[in-house]
Amino acid sequence: MTLIETDHTEGKIAKAIENQTSKLPSDLFLWAALASIGASAIFKAKGEKHTALFVGQWAAPFLLLGIYNKLVKLEGHDRKDKNLQETKPQFV
């Protein structure tokens, strides 16, 4: 089974988002997820059940944002744009 490459490039908005998110350290999202779990435990211990559930549900989105951040750093538009520039014929 082969992977099919397409000539798709990202739009201006996606490039701008990737440029900003790639500046964030990857472990920031892991610490944010752990902090939300810890805060949820504290709220639960204080008897604030609904707040504990609300804050505890932030962990999964933080981890998903961390995965997105890592993918942007590894496979972001810069890599695709550089590869396209190298393969395009240069006319003089």
C-alpha angles and dihedrals in degrees: 000000000000132000113240115222119212131199092237117138127187123260125244094265094049090049091050092050092048091049091055099040093048088063092064118091112248095230091059089081093048091053091046090053092049090047091053090051090049093047089049091053091050092050090048091051089051090054096250096133099169094047090047091054092046095050093040091059090063092075096077095049090048090053091047090051087052090054090049090049092052092047091051090053094047103033105015128144092271091069093048093046092049091049091050092050091051094050099043114097114247114227117205 
